[in-house]
Amino acid sequence: MPLRSFHKHPLRCLFAVSLLAVIGCSAVPGAITSTERTIIVLYTNDEHGWMEGVTPGQGAANLYDLWITQEGYYPEGPFLILSGGDNWMGPAVSTSVEGESMVQVMNAMHYAASAVGNHEFDFGLDVMQERIAEADFPYLSANTFRRDTKQVPTDLGIEPFTVVDVQGLRIGIIGLTTTSTPRTTNPTNVESLEFGDYEQALRATVPVVRSAGVDLLFVIAHVCMEPIRQLAALLDDLEIQMMGAGHCNELAAEQINDTVILGGGSHLTSYARASFQYDLNNRHLSGVDFSVHQNQASALDPDIAAIVQYWQQQAEAAMSVVIGFSAIAVDRRDPSLQQTFIDSWLLADATADVAISNGGGIRSALPAGPVTAGSVFGMLPFDNTIIATSLSGATLKQVLAAGTSPQVAGLLPTTNNWVEKKTGAVLEDKKLYRVLVNRFMYAGGDNYEGIAAADPEGFDTGISYRQPFVDWIKAQNSTASSPLQLQ
Ligand SMILES: [Zn+2]
């Protein structure tokens, strides 16, 4: 890689231009000629709090170092770092502080904007508002509206679009949020909101952005690639130069008509890149280029690494925080413990009818004495999340009969059927029920193959299967004189 050193700072290219012209120095980022500007987009989505790296070497500090060494990134340069949303919900280092750590990491990585993903709503609107206020970059969604006013909820900090200046070019960026959000975050959190049609939102917003005077127009969307391709084809007349996708964790870079489409993959393990050469004389694009890249084989950026390490220590400290008190040790197979655990899921999602856990799901006892977040982690140690499914009464009966010792919330058994605990109504074969299961079961573990077979569209809420139980314990405010009471 003989040119690597020249990528560190594009100005060097100006001095070396006569020497290197024949071997492609003009492609060095930020090379400014009098008539042309190059803008480089670095795009990620569905980061899901994975600042530490899903595997070693794939964390935020590696990615940022890669951008500096391979892409020639520098903060004042011709770069635009963008995210397609779902930044926060994920491992303990992010989720235990409701995404605050991830906002700090993304600030330090100089993100310029993020789409609002469905999981940005996971911690509730108040927390979302706090996170957005902490971010040095805007969270964008032009199709998220208050149900009553039909306006984008700017009171929460969400903006429909932003206009940024990069190397003298004005770039309009519009955000979109998946219309599946009421089903793919806790529905209670978004009761007051609605998520509108993508095309309508863009047709309404693009003229407003254009009237602000922009040279380039980008969309960052927490919307899967396939609908984005269709949108790009439908909206050719709007002359959008780039649309970034999200939500489906896809890694891709392609072009539909004149729109570059990017998907950055997920969990910061990869990114997509697009560069736009803009001719200042006739004020249009003279070239585009796009590609995808893995986050690998890079060193750690020391500043980002220090931030990640700080939050890892915070997460470890959070594990030793006492959240409750149990008078006695309770065996992991104790029916009341198992029932309390699965019932907590329905408390966390009031729109769900039923929750099911596999029998051996709890791995160790609830300890006697102080209960810490770490105790619950020991009881429920897996990287397992809650999946929301839609199952008919008939399927539900089959699933419960086939699965290995299911723990059930929301239903009570009768001689040869089940009744809804809330209403006493018998399970109806043809009626659809919102049923929460864990990812292990959805993948067919412990004889639960029937769930995914009946509902292949089951949605991973991203919420840890232990979180509702932690929340339940906290809500009991138990002490030595008033210990936890299980169901
Ligand atoms: Zn999503």
Boltz pocket constraint, residues with backbone or C-beta under 6 A from the ligand:
constraints:
  - pocket:
      binder: B
      contacts: [[A, 86], [A, 117], [A, 118], [A, 119], [A, 178], [A, 222], [A, 246], [A, 247], [A, 248]]
      max_distance: 6.0
